[in-house]
Amino acid sequence: QVQLVESGGGVVQPGGSLTLSCAASGSIFTVYAMGWYRQAPGKQRELVATITSAGTTDYADSVKGRFTISRDNAKNTAYLQMNSLKPEDTAVYSCNADLRVLPTFRQSNYWGQGTQVTVSS
């Protein structure tokens, strides 16, 4: 019943910015953490950034100083603000959430469908 829907992807020039959104909906009791991952063609999926319910963040070295993850707990939504984008940032970005659902109160991990980010001149 839980859904994660990403939005905000698109095509931007190098040095440009994009903000991705991930909205979690459904019978959610508690969201423990949310994060963004990405996968480029021919490469493995990699962690981009995560944020816990307490606001603790973690970033891949390749995006530190350029990307910022945030969340609106009331809306069960995570954001990824991407600045100074580089061609190597081109990938499908997917949202992940670790949460407890109702009515079972089970803790589970969920993925969104992904949104394409293309950085090209």
VMD Tcl script that draws the C-alpha trace (Angstrom):
set ca {
  {0.00 0.00 0.00}
  {2.99 2.29 0.40}
  {4.07 4.28 -2.61}
  {7.13 6.39 -3.25}
  {6.82 8.82 -6.14}
  {9.81 10.78 -7.39}
  {9.60 13.95 -9.41}
  {11.79 16.80 -10.56}
  {14.12 15.08 -12.97}
  {15.01 16.57 -16.29}
  {17.76 17.83 -18.54}
  {20.08 20.58 -17.36}
  {23.34 22.11 -18.49}
  {26.55 21.54 -16.55}
  {26.64 23.85 -13.58}
  {22.89 23.96 -13.37}
  {20.58 22.88 -10.59}
  {17.67 20.55 -10.04}
  {15.60 19.62 -7.03}
  {14.15 16.15 -6.76}
  {11.18 15.27 -4.60}
  {10.12 11.93 -3.16}
  {6.68 11.68 -1.66}
  {5.80 8.64 0.42}
  {2.13 7.85 0.79}
  {-0.01 5.09 2.22}
  {-0.49 3.55 5.62}
  {2.72 4.79 7.19}
  {3.25 4.78 10.92}
  {6.84 5.91 11.15}
  {9.44 6.96 8.60}
  {12.88 6.10 9.96}
  {15.01 7.21 7.06}
  {14.82 8.29 3.47}
  {17.49 8.41 0.85}
  {18.44 8.92 -2.73}
  {20.37 6.48 -4.89}
  {21.42 6.68 -8.50}
  {22.42 4.35 -11.27}
  {24.10 5.35 -14.50}
  {24.12 3.10 -17.58}
  {26.66 0.32 -17.18}
  {27.32 1.14 -13.54}
  {26.10 -0.18 -10.22}
  {23.59 1.66 -8.13}
  {25.24 3.92 -5.60}
  {24.20 5.83 -2.54}
  {23.81 9.56 -3.06}
  {22.43 10.79 0.25}
  {20.36 9.66 3.21}
  {18.58 11.41 6.03}
  {17.18 9.98 9.25}
  {14.09 11.06 11.12}
  {16.37 12.99 13.46}
  {17.92 14.87 10.56}
  {21.25 13.09 10.39}
  {22.58 13.11 6.85}
  {25.09 11.09 4.91}
  {26.47 11.85 1.45}
  {28.56 10.18 -1.16}
  {31.96 11.83 -1.48}
  {31.23 12.68 -5.10}
  {28.31 14.94 -4.19}
  {29.42 16.50 -0.91}
  {29.21 20.25 -1.05}
  {26.96 20.18 -4.11}
  {23.89 18.19 -3.08}
  {21.67 18.68 -0.05}
  {19.11 16.20 1.22}
  {16.21 17.37 3.35}
  {12.81 16.14 4.42}
  {9.42 17.34 5.48}
  {8.30 14.85 8.10}
  {4.73 16.11 8.10}
  {4.45 15.38 4.38}
  {6.61 12.24 4.38}
  {8.60 13.83 1.61}
  {12.32 13.92 0.95}
  {14.12 16.35 -1.31}
  {17.46 16.36 -3.04}
  {18.73 19.77 -4.04}
  {21.43 19.32 -6.65}
  {23.70 22.22 -7.48}
  {26.74 22.56 -9.70}
  {25.66 19.55 -11.68}
  {28.23 17.68 -13.72}
  {27.80 15.34 -16.69}
  {28.86 12.47 -14.46}
  {25.78 13.12 -12.33}
  {23.66 11.80 -15.18}
  {21.71 8.81 -13.89}
  {18.36 7.49 -12.84}
  {17.78 8.72 -9.32}
  {15.65 6.54 -7.07}
  {14.14 7.25 -3.70}
  {14.31 4.79 -0.83}
  {12.46 4.80 2.46}
  {12.80 2.72 5.59}
  {9.52 2.85 7.43}
  {6.99 1.11 9.61}
  {3.63 0.47 8.02}
  {0.09 -0.02 9.21}
  {-1.78 -2.08 10.18}
  {0.98 -4.66 10.69}
  {3.52 -2.29 12.28}
  {6.23 -4.03 10.29}
  {9.38 -2.19 9.38}
  {10.05 -2.40 5.66}
  {12.13 -0.84 2.91}
  {10.55 0.67 -0.21}
  {11.76 2.01 -3.54}
  {10.32 4.50 -5.98}
  {10.33 4.07 -9.75}
  {13.12 6.55 -10.33}
  {13.48 9.79 -12.21}
  {15.99 10.56 -14.96}
  {18.52 13.32 -14.49}
  {20.58 14.24 -17.53}
  {23.37 16.80 -17.38}
  {24.49 17.78 -20.85}
  {25.46 20.83 -22.84}
}
mol new
graphics top color blue
foreach p $ca { graphics top sphere $p radius 0.5 }
foreach p [lrange $ca 0 end-1] q [lrange $ca 1 end] { graphics top cylinder $p $q radius 0.2 }
display resetview
